[in-house]
């Protein structure tokens, strides 16, 4: 069983869980992942590094280990 580090934010854990679903049909599509709150919410805490900053700019231009339950995220319309 894959365990996520406890230092990851709930939003980061949710994003990772959405990408690691066992069934491919249940995984979010790339465009849905790019719209995930962890990537789009400016108030979400992220590691402040040059690489992270570079990745955020690239997206704009074109976070005791325990077993994890994969969270669900649905886009609000």
Biopython code that builds the backbone (N, CA, C, O; Angstrom):
import numpy as np
from Bio.PDB.StructureBuilder import StructureBuilder

atoms = [
    (1, "UNK", "N", (0.851, -1.178, 0.000)),
    (1, "UNK", "CA", (0.000, 0.000, 0.000)),
    (1, "UNK", "C", (0.889, 1.232, 0.000)),
    (1, "UNK", "O", (1.824, 1.329, 0.795)),
    (2, "UNK", "N", (0.605, 2.160, -0.878)),
    (2, "UNK", "CA", (1.362, 3.397, -0.979)),
    (2, "UNK", "C", (0.943, 4.346, 0.128)),
    (2, "UNK", "O", (-0.250, 4.541, 0.361)),
    (3, "UNK", "N", (1.908, 4.936, 0.811)),
    (3, "UNK", "CA", (1.634, 5.913, 1.862)),
    (3, "UNK", "C", (2.199, 7.263, 1.457)),
    (3, "UNK", "O", (3.328, 7.360, 0.975)),
    (4, "UNK", "N", (1.408, 8.292, 1.657)),
    (4, "UNK", "CA", (1.864, 9.650, 1.371)),
    (4, "UNK", "C", (2.476, 10.251, 2.628)),
    (4, "UNK", "O", (1.994, 9.988, 3.730)),
    (5, "UNK", "N", (3.520, 11.045, 2.488)),
    (5, "UNK", "CA", (4.133, 11.676, 3.661)),
    (5, "UNK", "C", (3.148, 12.607, 4.356)),
    (5, "UNK", "O", (2.328, 13.255, 3.705)),
    (6, "UNK", "N", (3.233, 12.668, 5.676)),
    (6, "UNK", "CA", (2.284, 13.498, 6.422)),
    (6, "UNK", "C", (2.529, 14.985, 6.230)),
    (6, "UNK", "O", (1.660, 15.792, 6.560)),
    (7, "UNK", "N", (3.683, 15.372, 5.709)),
    (7, "UNK", "CA", (3.960, 16.796, 5.511)),
    (7, "UNK", "C", (3.303, 17.363, 4.257)),
    (7, "UNK", "O", (3.316, 18.575, 4.046)),
    (8, "UNK", "N", (2.731, 16.501, 3.427)),
    (8, "UNK", "CA", (2.011, 16.997, 2.251)),
    (8, "UNK", "C", (0.698, 17.641, 2.671)),
    (8, "UNK", "O", (0.043, 17.178, 3.605)),
    (9, "UNK", "N", (0.321, 18.696, 1.990)),
    (9, "UNK", "CA", (-0.956, 19.348, 2.279)),
    (9, "UNK", "C", (-2.104, 18.438, 1.838)),
    (9, "UNK", "O", (-1.914, 17.573, 0.983)),
    (10, "UNK", "N", (-3.291, 18.629, 2.412)),
    (10, "UNK", "CA", (-4.445, 17.833, 1.979)),
    (10, "UNK", "C", (-4.722, 17.987, 0.480)),
    (10, "UNK", "O", (-5.103, 17.024, -0.184)),
    (11, "UNK", "N", (-4.530, 19.197, -0.050)),
    (11, "UNK", "CA", (-4.765, 19.417, -1.474)),
    (11, "UNK", "C", (-3.757, 18.649, -2.325)),
    (11, "UNK", "O", (-4.120, 18.090, -3.360)),
    (12, "UNK", "N", (-2.494, 18.619, -1.897)),
    (12, "UNK", "CA", (-1.472, 17.871, -2.639)),
    (12, "UNK", "C", (-1.773, 16.379, -2.585)),
    (12, "UNK", "O", (-1.622, 15.678, -3.586)),
    (13, "UNK", "N", (-2.197, 15.890, -1.419)),
    (13, "UNK", "CA", (-2.553, 14.475, -1.288)),
    (13, "UNK", "C", (-3.721, 14.129, -2.214)),
    (13, "UNK", "O", (-3.742, 13.068, -2.839)),
    (14, "UNK", "N", (-4.677, 15.028, -2.288)),
    (14, "UNK", "CA", (-5.833, 14.812, -3.159)),
    (14, "UNK", "C", (-5.390, 14.726, -4.617)),
    (14, "UNK", "O", (-5.811, 13.828, -5.345)),
    (15, "UNK", "N", (-4.544, 15.658, -5.039)),
    (15, "UNK", "CA", (-4.060, 15.658, -6.420)),
    (15, "UNK", "C", (-3.315, 14.371, -6.739)),
    (15, "UNK", "O", (-3.548, 13.761, -7.783)),
    (16, "UNK", "N", (-2.427, 13.956, -5.856)),
    (16, "UNK", "CA", (-1.669, 12.716, -6.067)),
    (16, "UNK", "C", (-2.619, 11.522, -6.136)),
    (16, "UNK", "O", (-2.469, 10.647, -6.988)),
    (17, "UNK", "N", (-3.597, 11.496, -5.229)),
    (17, "UNK", "CA", (-4.574, 10.407, -5.234)),
    (17, "UNK", "C", (-5.362, 10.337, -6.533)),
    (17, "UNK", "O", (-5.673, 9.252, -7.024)),
    (18, "UNK", "N", (-5.682, 11.503, -7.086)),
    (18, "UNK", "CA", (-6.412, 11.545, -8.358)),
    (18, "UNK", "C", (-5.573, 11.001, -9.506)),
    (18, "UNK", "O", (-6.111, 10.473, -10.479)),
    (19, "UNK", "N", (-4.255, 11.130, -9.391)),
    (19, "UNK", "CA", (-3.367, 10.641, -10.452)),
    (19, "UNK", "C", (-3.024, 9.164, -10.289)),
    (19, "UNK", "O", (-2.655, 8.507, -11.262)),
    (20, "UNK", "N", (-3.140, 8.633, -9.066)),
    (20, "UNK", "CA", (-2.702, 7.263, -8.793)),
    (20, "UNK", "C", (-3.840, 6.258, -8.668)),
    (20, "UNK", "O", (-3.647, 5.175, -8.115)),
    (21, "UNK", "N", (-4.999, 6.591, -9.164)),
    (21, "UNK", "CA", (-6.107, 5.631, -9.107)),
    (21, "UNK", "C", (-5.740, 4.372, -9.879)),
    (21, "UNK", "O", (-5.118, 4.435, -10.940)),
    (22, "UNK", "N", (-6.133, 3.231, -9.330)),
    (22, "UNK", "CA", (-5.777, 1.946, -9.936)),
    (22, "UNK", "C", (-6.374, 1.794, -11.327)),
    (22, "UNK", "O", (-5.697, 1.352, -12.256)),
    (23, "UNK", "N", (-7.627, 2.156, -11.466)),
    (23, "UNK", "CA", (-8.326, 2.013, -12.744)),
    (23, "UNK", "C", (-8.090, 3.259, -13.604)),
    (23, "UNK", "O", (-8.458, 4.361, -13.199)),
    (24, "UNK", "N", (-7.491, 3.100, -14.767)),
    (24, "UNK", "CA", (-7.229, 4.260, -15.625)),
    (24, "UNK", "C", (-8.473, 5.098, -15.925)),
    (24, "UNK", "O", (-8.388, 6.323, -16.012)),
    (25, "UNK", "N", (-9.611, 4.456, -16.081)),
    (25, "UNK", "CA", (-10.840, 5.188, -16.393)),
    (25, "UNK", "C", (-11.264, 6.108, -15.250)),
    (25, "UNK", "O", (-12.000, 7.069, -15.473)),
    (26, "UNK", "N", (-10.805, 5.823, -14.022)),
    (26, "UNK", "CA", (-11.159, 6.633, -12.858)),
    (26, "UNK", "C", (-10.203, 7.807, -12.649)),
    (26, "UNK", "O", (-10.503, 8.722, -11.882)),
    (27, "UNK", "N", (-9.060, 7.785, -13.324)),
    (27, "UNK", "CA", (-8.082, 8.869, -13.174)),
    (27, "UNK", "C", (-8.586, 10.127, -13.875)),
    (27, "UNK", "O", (-9.295, 10.060, -14.880)),
    (28, "UNK", "N", (-8.205, 11.269, -13.321)),
    (28, "UNK", "CA", (-8.566, 12.521, -13.965)),
    (28, "UNK", "C", (-7.774, 12.685, -15.256)),
    (28, "UNK", "O", (-6.632, 12.237, -15.366)),
    (29, "UNK", "N", (-8.393, 13.327, -16.214)),
    (29, "UNK", "CA", (-7.706, 13.648, -17.468)),
    (29, "UNK", "C", (-6.722, 14.794, -17.206)),
    (29, "UNK", "O", (-6.846, 15.507, -16.210)),
    (30, "UNK", "N", (-5.750, 14.966, -18.098)),
    (30, "UNK", "CA", (-4.714, 15.988, -17.914)),
    (30, "UNK", "C", (-5.314, 17.371, -17.688)),
    (30, "UNK", "O", (-4.866, 18.093, -16.798)),
    (31, "UNK", "N", (-6.306, 17.750, -18.464)),
    (31, "UNK", "CA", (-6.910, 19.073, -18.309)),
    (31, "UNK", "C", (-7.594, 19.202, -16.953)),
    (31, "UNK", "O", (-7.582, 20.278, -16.356)),
    (32, "UNK", "N", (-8.195, 18.110, -16.455)),
    (32, "UNK", "CA", (-8.826, 18.124, -15.134)),
    (32, "UNK", "C", (-7.771, 18.268, -14.043)),
    (32, "UNK", "O", (-7.983, 18.975, -13.058)),
    (33, "UNK", "N", (-6.634, 17.598, -14.219)),
    (33, "UNK", "CA", (-5.546, 17.728, -13.248)),
    (33, "UNK", "C", (-5.032, 19.162, -13.204)),
    (33, "UNK", "O", (-4.764, 19.692, -12.126)),
    (34, "UNK", "N", (-4.892, 19.790, -14.363)),
    (34, "UNK", "CA", (-4.405, 21.170, -14.408)),
    (34, "UNK", "C", (-5.384, 22.156, -13.783)),
    (34, "UNK", "O", (-4.993, 23.260, -13.404)),
    (35, "UNK", "N", (-6.654, 21.767, -13.671)),
    (35, "UNK", "CA", (-7.657, 22.629, -13.050)),
    (35, "UNK", "C", (-7.840, 22.310, -11.567)),
    (35, "UNK", "O", (-8.664, 22.936, -10.901)),
    (36, "UNK", "N", (-7.084, 21.344, -11.042)),
    (36, "UNK", "CA", (-7.196, 20.954, -9.638)),
    (36, "UNK", "C", (-6.848, 22.141, -8.736)),
    (36, "UNK", "O", (-5.938, 22.905, -9.059)),
    (37, "UNK", "N", (-7.553, 22.312, -7.611)),
    (37, "UNK", "CA", (-7.297, 23.442, -6.709)),
    (37, "UNK", "C", (-5.846, 23.564, -6.239)),
    (37, "UNK", "O", (-5.381, 24.676, -5.990)),
    (38, "UNK", "N", (-5.126, 22.458, -6.113)),
    (38, "UNK", "CA", (-3.735, 22.563, -5.664)),
    (38, "UNK", "C", (-2.895, 23.342, -6.667)),
    (38, "UNK", "O", (-1.929, 24.002, -6.285)),
    (39, "UNK", "N", (-3.252, 23.271, -7.935)),
    (39, "UNK", "CA", (-2.515, 24.003, -8.965)),
    (39, "UNK", "C", (-3.096, 25.381, -9.245)),
    (39, "UNK", "O", (-2.366, 26.285, -9.652)),
    (40, "UNK", "N", (-4.384, 25.556, -9.036)),
    (40, "UNK", "CA", (-5.031, 26.812, -9.419)),
    (40, "UNK", "C", (-5.250, 27.778, -8.272)),
    (40, "UNK", "O", (-5.401, 28.976, -8.511)),
    (41, "UNK", "N", (-5.273, 27.303, -7.035)),
    (41, "UNK", "CA", (-5.545, 28.160, -5.886)),
    (41, "UNK", "C", (-4.265, 28.866, -5.446)),
    (41, "UNK", "O", (-3.317, 28.207, -5.019)),
    (42, "UNK", "N", (-4.221, 30.197, -5.543)),
    (42, "UNK", "CA", (-3.002, 30.913, -5.157)),
    (42, "UNK", "C", (-2.727, 30.877, -3.655)),
    (42, "UNK", "O", (-1.628, 31.228, -3.227)),
    (43, "UNK", "N", (-3.703, 30.459, -2.849)),
    (43, "UNK", "CA", (-3.536, 30.435, -1.398)),
    (43, "UNK", "C", (-3.031, 29.096, -0.869)),
    (43, "UNK", "O", (-2.772, 28.960, 0.327)),
    (44, "UNK", "N", (-2.889, 28.105, -1.752)),
    (44, "UNK", "CA", (-2.389, 26.792, -1.340)),
    (44, "UNK", "C", (-0.895, 26.901, -1.095)),
    (44, "UNK", "O", (-0.159, 27.440, -1.922)),
    (45, "UNK", "N", (-0.440, 26.378, 0.064)),
    (45, "UNK", "CA", (0.984, 26.415, 0.378)),
    (45, "UNK", "C", (1.721, 25.396, -0.466)),
    (45, "UNK", "O", (1.313, 24.240, -0.578)),
    (46, "UNK", "N", (2.813, 25.848, -1.057)),
    (46, "UNK", "CA", (3.665, 24.976, -1.845)),
    (46, "UNK", "C", (5.100, 25.221, -1.433)),
    (46, "UNK", "O", (5.426, 26.261, -0.861)),
    (47, "UNK", "N", (5.951, 24.263, -1.726)),
    (47, "UNK", "CA", (7.379, 24.438, -1.482)),
    (47, "UNK", "C", (7.852, 25.548, -2.401)),
    (47, "UNK", "O", (7.640, 25.485, -3.612)),
    (48, "UNK", "N", (8.481, 26.551, -1.845)),
    (48, "UNK", "CA", (8.887, 27.715, -2.622)),
    (48, "UNK", "C", (10.296, 27.531, -3.162)),
    (48, "UNK", "O", (11.264, 27.982, -2.550)),
    (49, "UNK", "N", (10.410, 26.882, -4.287)),
    (49, "UNK", "CA", (11.714, 26.684, -4.905)),
    (49, "UNK", "C", (11.677, 27.216, -6.323)),
    (49, "UNK", "O", (10.608, 27.450, -6.887)),
    (50, "UNK", "N", (12.847, 27.402, -6.887)),
    (50, "UNK", "CA", (12.935, 27.886, -8.262)),
    (50, "UNK", "C", (12.241, 26.918, -9.215)),
    (50, "UNK", "O", (11.528, 27.340, -10.125)),
    (51, "UNK", "N", (12.450, 25.617, -9.003)),
    (51, "UNK", "CA", (11.852, 24.613, -9.882)),
    (51, "UNK", "C", (10.329, 24.681, -9.808)),
    (51, "UNK", "O", (9.657, 24.633, -10.838)),
    (52, "UNK", "N", (9.777, 24.794, -8.593)),
    (52, "UNK", "CA", (8.328, 24.889, -8.440)),
    (52, "UNK", "C", (7.817, 26.141, -9.138)),
    (52, "UNK", "O", (6.815, 26.096, -9.852)),
    (53, "UNK", "N", (8.504, 27.256, -8.930)),
    (53, "UNK", "CA", (8.102, 28.510, -9.562)),
    (53, "UNK", "C", (8.144, 28.370, -11.084)),
    (53, "UNK", "O", (7.236, 28.832, -11.775)),
    (54, "UNK", "N", (9.184, 27.740, -11.600)),
    (54, "UNK", "CA", (9.314, 27.521, -13.040)),
    (54, "UNK", "C", (8.157, 26.666, -13.559)),
    (54, "UNK", "O", (7.587, 26.972, -14.606)),
    (55, "UNK", "N", (7.805, 25.600, -12.840)),
    (55, "UNK", "CA", (6.710, 24.721, -13.261)),
    (55, "UNK", "C", (5.382, 25.457, -13.253)),
    (55, "UNK", "O", (4.563, 25.256, -14.149)),
    (56, "UNK", "N", (5.151, 26.311, -12.252)),
    (56, "UNK", "CA", (3.912, 27.073, -12.196)),
    (56, "UNK", "C", (3.818, 28.020, -13.383)),
    (56, "UNK", "O", (2.747, 28.173, -13.971)),
    (57, "UNK", "N", (4.927, 28.655, -13.740)),
    (57, "UNK", "CA", (4.927, 29.552, -14.897)),
    (57, "UNK", "C", (4.668, 28.783, -16.183)),
    (57, "UNK", "O", (3.957, 29.276, -17.059)),
    (58, "UNK", "N", (5.225, 27.594, -16.313)),
    (58, "UNK", "CA", (5.015, 26.783, -17.510)),
    (58, "UNK", "C", (3.544, 26.419, -17.661)),
    (58, "UNK", "O", (3.013, 26.439, -18.772)),
    (59, "UNK", "N", (2.892, 26.092, -16.575)),
    (59, "UNK", "CA", (1.465, 25.742, -16.606)),
    (59, "UNK", "C", (0.643, 26.960, -17.003)),
    (59, "UNK", "O", (-0.287, 26.853, -17.803)),
    (60, "UNK", "N", (0.983, 28.112, -16.448)),
    (60, "UNK", "CA", (0.234, 29.320, -16.777)),
    (60, "UNK", "C", (0.423, 29.693, -18.233)),
    (60, "UNK", "O", (-0.481, 30.239, -18.866)),
    (61, "UNK", "N", (1.582, 29.401, -18.752)),
    (61, "UNK", "CA", (1.840, 29.753, -20.151)),
    (61, "UNK", "C", (1.281, 28.705, -21.110)),
    (61, "UNK", "O", (0.862, 29.574, -21.875)),
    (62, "UNK", "N", (0.996, 27.812, -21.588)),
    (62, "UNK", "CA", (0.350, 26.918, -22.624)),
    (62, "UNK", "C", (-0.780, 26.209, -21.934)),
    (62, "UNK", "O", (-1.480, 25.410, -22.557)),
    (63, "UNK", "N", (1.728, 19.156, -2.021)),
    (63, "UNK", "CA", (2.358, 19.253, -0.405)),
    (63, "UNK", "C", (2.363, 17.909, 0.346)),
    (63, "UNK", "O", (2.786, 17.849, 1.501)),
    (64, "UNK", "N", (3.874, 11.203, 10.941)),
    (64, "UNK", "CA", (3.763, 9.710, 11.053)),
    (64, "UNK", "C", (3.099, 9.259, 9.772)),
    (64, "UNK", "O", (1.875, 9.383, 9.737)),
    (65, "UNK", "N", (3.753, 8.718, 8.639)),
    (65, "UNK", "CA", (3.155, 8.215, 7.423)),
    (65, "UNK", "C", (2.082, 7.202, 7.783)),
    (65, "UNK", "O", (2.278, 6.357, 8.657)),
    (66, "UNK", "N", (0.971, 7.293, 7.117)),
    (66, "UNK", "CA", (-0.122, 6.349, 7.317)),
    (66, "UNK", "C", (-0.624, 5.903, 5.955)),
    (66, "UNK", "O", (-0.378, 6.557, 4.941)),
    (67, "UNK", "N", (-1.332, 4.780, 5.947)),
    (67, "UNK", "CA", (-1.977, 4.354, 4.711)),
    (67, "UNK", "C", (-2.997, 5.417, 4.331)),
    (67, "UNK", "O", (-3.675, 5.979, 5.191)),
    (68, "UNK", "N", (-3.094, 5.678, 3.064)),
    (68, "UNK", "CA", (-3.948, 6.765, 2.602)),
    (68, "UNK", "C", (-5.178, 6.234, 1.886)),
    (68, "UNK", "O", (-5.111, 5.275, 1.117)),
    (69, "UNK", "N", (-6.286, 6.874, 2.157)),
    (69, "UNK", "CA", (-7.492, 6.649, 1.385)),
    (69, "UNK", "C", (-7.433, 7.658, 0.252)),
    (69, "UNK", "O", (-7.177, 8.838, 0.488)),
    (70, "UNK", "N", (-7.662, 7.217, -0.952)),
    (70, "UNK", "CA", (-7.589, 8.133, -2.081)),
    (70, "UNK", "C", (-8.770, 9.089, -2.006)),
    (70, "UNK", "O", (-9.922, 8.658, -2.065)),
    (71, "UNK", "N", (-8.493, 10.388, -1.876)),
    (71, "UNK", "CA", (-9.588, 11.350, -1.785)),
    (71, "UNK", "C", (-10.234, 11.546, -3.147)),
    (71, "UNK", "O", (-9.648, 11.234, -4.184)),
    (72, "UNK", "N", (-11.430, 12.061, -3.122)),
    (72, "UNK", "CA", (-12.110, 12.345, -4.375)),
    (72, "UNK", "C", (-12.179, 13.846, -4.563)),
    (72, "UNK", "O", (-12.242, 14.607, -3.597)),
    (73, "UNK", "N", (-12.168, 14.250, -5.786)),
    (73, "UNK", "CA", (-12.288, 15.658, -6.128)),
    (73, "UNK", "C", (-13.165, 15.758, -7.341)),
    (73, "UNK", "O", (-12.964, 15.049, -8.327)),
    (74, "UNK", "N", (-14.134, 16.632, -7.274)),
    (74, "UNK", "CA", (-14.979, 16.852, -8.429)),
    (74, "UNK", "C", (-14.956, 18.329, -8.751)),
    (74, "UNK", "O", (-14.959, 19.177, -7.859)),
    (75, "UNK", "N", (-14.934, 18.618, -10.016)),
    (75, "UNK", "CA", (-14.906, 20.001, -10.467)),
    (75, "UNK", "C", (-16.265, 20.626, -10.207)),
    (75, "UNK", "O", (-17.300, 20.028, -10.501)),
    (76, "UNK", "N", (-16.258, 21.841, -9.650)),
    (76, "UNK", "CA", (-17.505, 22.570, -9.430)),
    (76, "UNK", "C", (-17.865, 23.313, -10.707)),
    (76, "UNK", "O", (-17.035, 24.002, -11.300)),
    (77, "UNK", "N", (-19.107, 23.161, -11.115)),
    (77, "UNK", "CA", (-19.558, 23.867, -12.335)),
    (77, "UNK", "C", (-20.427, 25.020, -11.935)),
    (77, "UNK", "O", (-20.916, 25.751, -12.796)),
]
sb = StructureBuilder()
sb.init_structure("model")
sb.init_model(0)
sb.init_chain("A")
sb.init_seg("    ")
for serial, (resi, resn, name, xyz) in enumerate(atoms, 1):
    if name == "N":
        sb.init_residue(resn, " ", resi, " ")
    sb.init_atom(name, np.array(xyz, "f"), 0.0, 1.0, " ", f" {name:<3s}", serial, name[0])
structure = sb.get_structure()
